[in-house]
């Protein structure tokens, strides 16, 4: 997954801005630089948005960015999605059934103190 704009993206933005310049003004115009930086900004925003969307789990809906901001909202989002999938009988036979592999916390009983 790309983190930011690469050399190929810069070249494509430069080519597209040159084509737009030629189609609008039919010769070299200084507006090409403005168009280039606008296209480059749009490209950067699209790459960050695509990266952000790809972080969310497709199976259970867990979002690590939302978890860092608010763990309770992330928990609510996962619970809501799992509730919604419980209503669909097709999901029980699916390959990626989150109900068959729900994570659980295990307690190491050797570290617990015996308090009567």
ZATOR-115578 format. One record per atom (N, C-alpha, C): x, y, z. Coordinates in steps of 0.1 Angstrom, whole numbers, padded with zeros to 4 digits, always signed. Last residue first. Layout:
REM residues N
XYZ...
This chain:
REM residues 116
-0084-0156+0502-0096-0163+0508-0107-0153+0511-0066-0152+0474-0071-0145+0485-0084-0152+0490-0040-0160+0457-0051-0168+0463-0055-0160+0476-0033-0141+0428-0030-0144+0442-0043-0151+0448-0024-0151+0396-0034-0146+0405-0031-0150+0419-0007-0163+0379-0003-0151+0384-0013-0145+0395-0020-0186+0371-0008-0188+0379-0003-0175+0385-0039-0179+0353-0043-0182+0367-0031-0184+0376-0043-0157+0329-0032-0166+0334-0035-0168+0349-0071-0156+0310-0065-0151+0323-0055-0162+0327-0078-0144+0277-0075-0156+0287-0068-0150+0299-0103-0131+0258-0092-0128+0267-0090-0140+0276-0109-0139+0224-0113-0139+0238-0101-0136+0246-0122-0133+0191-0111-0133+0200-0116-0132+0215-0141-0156+0172-0141-0144+0180-0129-0144+0190-0146-0175+0151-0132-0171+0156-0132-0158+0163-0172-0178+0145-0164-0190+0148-0151-0187+0153-0180-0153+0139-0186-0159+0151-0178-0171+0155-0169-0146+0115-0163-0140+0127-0168-0146+0140-0162-0165+0088-0173-0163+0098-0167-0158+0111-0153-0168+0060-0148-0159+0070-0159-0156+0080-0170-0184+0045-0156-0189+0048-0150-0180+0060-0204-0188+0056-0193-0182+0049-0179-0186+0054-0225-0197+0071-0218-0207+0063-0207-0201+0054-0234-0174+0083-0230-0185+0091-0222-0195+0083-0243-0156+0063-0230-0154+0069-0225-0165+0077-0269-0162+0057-0259-0165+0047-0245-0164+0053-0286-0151+0076-0283-0165+0078-0272-0170+0068-0283-0121+0093-0282-0127+0079-0278-0142+0081-0281-0113+0119-0295-0114+0113-0295-0121+0099-0254-0112+0123-0262-0123+0130-0276-0124+0124-0248-0088+0111-0244-0100+0104-0251-0113+0111-0256-0070+0131-0262-0070+0117-0260-0083+0110-0239-0077+0151-0253-0078+0153-0261-0079+0140-0215-0069+0139-0217-0083+0142-0232-0086+0145-0219-0042+0138-0217-0049+0126-0220-0064+0128-0221-0035+0165-0232-0033+0156-0231-0041+0143-0196-0043+0174-0207-0050+0180-0220-0047+0170-0180-0025+0160-0178-0039+0158-0190-0046+0163-0189+0000+0171-0190-0003+0157-0189-0018+0154-0183-0003+0198-0197-0002+0194-0199-0005+0179-0155-0003+0196-0162-0015+0202-0176-0015+0197-0151+0023+0187-0147+0012+0179-0154-0001+0183-0161+0038+0209-0168+0039+0196-0164+0027+0187-0142+0030+0228-0156+0027+0230-0164+0028+0217-0118+0041+0219-0120+0026+0220-0135+0022+0221-0111+0066+0199-0121+0063+0209-0123+0048+0210-0085+0068+0186-0093+0080+0190-0103+0077+0201-0079+0041+0182-0069+0050+0189-0076+0063+0194-0101+0032+0169-0098+0026+0182-0088+0035+0189-0100+0045+0144-0111+0048+0153-0108+0043+0168-0078+0030+0135-0077+0045+0136-0088+0050+0146-0087+0004+0133-0076+0008+0143-0075+0023+0145-0118-0010+0132-0111+0001+0126-0100+0006+0136-0135-0039+0124-0126-0033+0134-0118-0022+0126-0152-0055+0109-0154-0041+0109-0145-0033+0119-0149-0082+0105-0156-0078+0117-0158-0063+0118-0140-0083+0077-0148-0094+0083-0156-0089+0095-0125-0062+0069-0136-0065+0061-0146-0075+0068-0111-0037+0090-0113-0052+0087-0126-0054+0080-0096-0008+0076-0107-0014+0083-0109-0029+0080-0076+0001+0059-0073-0004+0073-0084-0011+0080-0086+0011+0036-0081-0002+0036-0077-0008+0049-0091+0038+0042-0103+0029+0040-0098+0014+0041-0065+0048+0043-0074+0049+0055-0085+0039+0054-0057+0045+0016-0050+0039+0027-0058+0038+0040-0075+0062+0004-0075+0048+0000-0068+0040+0011-0068+0087+0015-0081+0082+0017-0082+0067+0015-0042+0089+0005-0044+0088+0020-0058+0083+0023-0048+0091-0023-0039+0080-0017-0041+0078-0002-0063+0114-0024-0069+0101-0028-0061+0089-0022-0045+0133-0016-0057+0131-0008-0063+0117-0011-0027+0131-0038-0022+0129-0024-0034+0126-0015-0043+0139-0059-0037+0126-0059-0033+0122-0045-0049+0166-0052-0060+0156-0053-0054+0142-0053-0023+0176-0054-0030+0176-0041-0041+0166-0041-0018+0173-0082-0009+0166-0072-0016+0166-0058-0038+0190-0092-0038+0176-0095-0030+0168-0085-0027+0215-0082-0041+0210-0078-0042+0195-0080-0002+0216-0094-0003+0214-0080-0017+0211-0075-0011+0217-0122-0002+0206-0117-0003+0205-0102-0025+0241-0122-0032+0229-0125-0024+0217-0120-0003+0259-0117-0015+0258-0108-0023+0245-0110+0012+0253-0140+0017+0251-0126+0006+0250-0116-0004+0262-0161-0001+0248-0160+0005+0244-0146-0005+0289-0162-0016+0282-0155-0013+0267-0153+0013+0298-0180+0018+0297-0167+0007+0290-0158+0013+0281-0211+0007+0291-0202+0011+0288-0188+0019+0272-0244+0024+0272-0230+0017+0284-0223-0012+0267-0262+0002+0270-0262+0006+0270-0247-0040+0262-0260-0033+0258-0272-0018+0262-0273-0055+0264-0236-0048+0276-0241-0041+0274-0255-0068+0239-0233-0075+0251-0230-0068+0263-0237-0051+0218-0242-0065+0218-0247-0072+0232-0244-0027+0225-0230-0028+0225-0244-0042+0225-0249-0035+0220-0203-0030+0233-0207-0032+0235-0222-0041+0193-0203-0052+0203-0200-0048+0217-0205-0016+0183-0208-0027+0181-0218-0038+0191-0216-0003+0191-0185+0002+0196-0198-0009+0194-0209-0017+0177-0166-0017+0191-0166-0013+0198-0179-0010+0151-0174-0024+0155-0174-0025+0170-0174+0018+0151-0169+0013+0149-0182-0002+0154-0184+0018+0156-0141+0025+0166-0150+0020+0164-0165+0005+0134-0132-0001+0147-0130+0005+0157-0139+0024+0114-0140+0010+0114-0146+0003+0127-0144+0046+0121-0125+0047+0122-0139+0033+0122-0146+0036+0117-0099+0040+0130-0103+0041+0132-0118+0032+0089-0100+0021+0098-0098+0024+0112-0102+0059+0081-0103+0049+0078-0113+0037+0087-0113+0069+0088-0078+0075+0095-0091+0065+0092-0102+0042+0090-0055+0055+0085-0060+0058+0093-0073+0026+0101-0025+0027+0102-0040+0041+0098-0044+0025+0076+0001+0024+0090-0004+0026+0089-0019+0022+0049+0006+0021+0059+0017+0019+0073+0013+0005+0022-0009+0013+0034-0010+0011+0043+0002+0008-0012+0000+0000+0000+0000+0009+0012+0000
